[in-house]
Amino acid sequence: MTATLAQAAPDAPVLDEDPFSDENIANPYPFFVRLREMAPAVFIQPHSYYAVGRHEEAGIVASDYARFSTTGGVGLSDIRKPGAWRPRSPITEIDPPDHTRVRAALQKILSPLVVKTWRDKFAQRAEEVAERAVAKGRVDGVADISEAFVLQAFPEVLGVDVPPERIKQTGELNFNQLGPNNERLKRATERTAPIMEWYAQVLQREYMLPGGFGEKIYLAEDAGEFDPGTAAPHVRTFFRAGVDTTMAGIGSTLKLLSENPGQFALVKADPARIKGAFEEALRMESPAQVMFRVTTADTVLGGVKLRADTKVGYHMGAANRDPRQWPDPDRFDVTRQTTGVHRSFGFGAHVCIGQMIARLEAESILGAIIRRVRAIEPDGKAEWRPVNTLRTLDSLPLQLRT
């Protein structure tokens, strides 16, 4: 039946456009519209992959691992084939049932009870960062708030000691690697080359701080809960997941609150809405812009045919603004019910295992700032950092009014 349907369905239309061009990275929204309105799935000619930009189909690609597998890697490069430029993640790039076993072991370490014990640590760091930022008044919301908080708070609970600038460098490399092998990746690789040997070493067992989450991963490997030799890649995966996208989401929340004083007033009047503000910012400016799967056979998605053994990118940034799912999708609305519906944390078996950490980090620092100010206002033009697959701010001039 599937083969018959695949034969009868039309091929996905071809879009001869580079989603990773300088223009589309700087301003992705017009591309999102073209992608969504062309078809449920289109073939991106410059990079030979299928792109999905609608909410429903993005959820299918993210969750239907029988048809859309992670074993070829969640980036554009197929890690099963010669020429791949990064190693496999032992959690995000395996499918059930192997994934089910590994995820269960990780969730045992990363239980809600464990994460709750981090609340006080996050709160303490958030209060310190907020005090400094509010005292300055005019701040860079990236350097003085989101990075100042996350680059200190998360490595502490993970149990690694890494200089903040090196965290940023390796993060930019990581999210460029998930995209095409373009000039942006080449420049990031050159900038990071002098510290790559150090980066490989700092995630090894001897560098784990006592009592941290990283040490617990190595102990779980000792106990046979993970395959031998996978502890370091697990630490690397969590290290990246808890830093880059979280900083991006916090920065976007601050930007959107500063640009929408009415929405800020709602949050200020009811701090419980901080959670909604963060989720809505994740929807509007999805930190991870695209993730990839590979087709396991010829298949049909949204009525169009996709070839076997071909990469499929589900563009969360586009899906999260799909008018088929969201009324007035380009409007920032902190009362919108987005939790569990937006695609920024993925969907299905591979939904982000660290999402509770990101939420706790965001609620801690945003709450500490909002409690201290009567308004957050733009104080200049915000600048986005050009990264292949990460939507993150490079600078965010703000005025904190007390």
Secondary structure by P-SEA (a helix, b strand, c coil): caaaaaaacccccccccccccccccccaaaaaaaaaaaccbbbbccccbbbbccaaaaaaaaccccccccccccccccccccccccccccccccccaaaaaaaaaaaaaacaaaaaaaaaaaaaaaaaaaaaaaaacccccccccccccccccccccccccccaaaaaaaaaaaaaaaccccaaaaaaaaaacccaaaaaaaacccccccccaaaaaaaaaaaccccccaaaaaaaaaaaaacaaaaaaaaaaaaaaaacaaaaaaaaacccaaaaaaaaaaaacccccccbbbbccccccccccccccbbbbbcaaaaaaccccccccccccccccccccccccccccccccaaaaaaaaaaaaaaaaaacccbbbbccbbbbccccccccccbbbbbbcc
